[in-house]
């Protein structure tokens, strides 16, 4: 489905669905909506991060977490997360819900992210298979190194990744440890 016509779920501050809306218009108007973000770790405890494709409608070329997106109207968030992980990086990974977050970020192209994302976590030994329409590169990085990179060069990282690293570092580390036994 094209970003141009995709529908997302608008919610209130308690994450109660209000109505559906056009993805493009919602990001232009900065309306609160539901989203998800995924952090996939390998056996060494490193996190998969992706560099968004150059053609993305915002944050193009920036480094982000393993995968992110929006559930479609009527689609369970966990189902949407698994769908997008496979669509973007070709991974089928059992995902576990961790927690919800909340942030607002002003992006390029006059876009505004105003989201309640559900964070999911998984572990894999598989190699990603990149969808070039979505992702131009991936790499594995420790959470400590990622925190240093975000601090030193926030502009090359997606706003939401900066938010997660700054606001939820302890939770990210805890989920990494649960999944990898570190």
N, C-alpha and C positions, 0 to 999 in steps of 0.2 A: 504494500500500500504506500502510495506517495505521501511524503510529509505534508504536501499541499492540501490533501483531503482527509488526512487522518484525524480521528476524533479522540479526545481525551476526556477524563472525568474531572469536572470541577467539584471542589469540596469546600466545606467550611473549616474553621480552625480546629474543630473536633474531628476532622476527617470524615464527616458525613457527606455522602454524595448529594450534590445539588442539581446538576444537569450535565449534559454532555456539551462539548464545545470544540470548535475547530482548533487544531493544534497551533497553526500559524497565528491565528487571531489571539488565542490565549497568551501566547508568548509575546505578542506585540502589546497587548493590553496589561500584561502582568497579573493575570487572574490566578488565584490559588487553585492548584490542581494536584492530583495524585501522580506519583512517579515511583520508580524503583532504581536502586543501584546495587550492583553486584561486585563483590570482592572474591576473586578466586585465588587460592594459594596452591603452591606446589609442595612436594614433600620436604623441601628445604625451608619452608616457611616464607618463601618469597611470594609477593603479590604480582599478579598479571596486570599490567597497565597497558592501555592502548592509546595510540595517537590517532585522533579523529581524522577522517578523510578530508582532503582539501575542499571537497564540494559540499560539506555540511553547511546548513543554513545559519548556524552560529557556532562559535568556538572551533572553527575549522583548523586542523593542524595542531590543536592543543592536546596535551596528555591528559587522559582521564582514567578512572578506575576500569576494571575489567569489562564492564558493560553497564549501560543505563538506558532508561526509556520510560515509557508510559503504558499502563494497561489500557486496553480499549474498553469502551462501554460494554458491560456485561462480561468482561474477562477478569477472572481472578488474578490478583497481582502476582502470585507465585507462578501461575501458568504463563503470564506475560513475561516474567523474568526469564524463565526457562526458554521460551520462544525466542526472545531477543538475544540471549547468550549464544544460541545456536545460529541465529541469523547473522550476527556480527562477527563472531570469532570461531564458529563451527564447533563449539564445545557442548556436549551433553554431560552435565555435571549435576549430581544431587545437590540441591540448594536448601539451605536452612535459613528461615527468617531469624534475624537478629534483633532489630529494633527499628523504630521510626525516627526520623530527624525532621528538621524544619529549617528552611533558609530562603532568602531572597537574594538574587544576584542580578546586577545590571550587565548585560553582555553586549557584544558587538552587534552590528546590524539592527540596533534599536530594539533588541530582544530583552525580555525580563524573565528570569526563572523565579517563580514563586511557588515552591513545592513542599509537599509532605512526601518525602521519599521513604519507601520501605527498603531497608538494607538487608540483603541476602548474602550468604557466605557459602563457599564451596571449596573443594579440594580436587585437584586432578594431576595426573602424570601425563596426560595427553597433550599433544602439540596443537596449538590453535591453527585454524584454517581461516584466513582473513577474507572477509567480504570487502573488496576494494571500494565499493560504494559507501561503506561505513567506516572502515579502518585502514590506515596506510602503514601502520607498524605496531608491533607489540614488543614488550620486554618484561622480564621478571626483575623485581626490585624488592629489597627488604623494606619494611615499614620505616625503619630508622633512616635509611638512605632517602626514601621518598619524602619524609618529613623535612630533611635537610634541603632537598631539591625544591620543595614547595616554598620553604622559607627564603631560599636564595633567589629563586626565579619564579615567583607566582604567576607572571604573565604568560609562561609557556604551558601552564596547567589550567585545566577547566575550572571554573569558579566552584563547582560542586565538589571537585576533588580537594581543592584548597580548604573548603568548609569541613569536609569529613576529616582531613588530616589534622586540622587545627582544633575542631570541636569534639572529635570522637577518637582520638589516638588510642586511649586506654581500651575502649570497646573494640577497636580494630585489632589491637594486640591480643585481647582476650579471645576473640573469635579465631584468630590465627592459631593461638595456642590450643584451643579446643579441637580444631580440625587437624592439626599437624602433630600434636603431642609434644610440642616444644616447651 
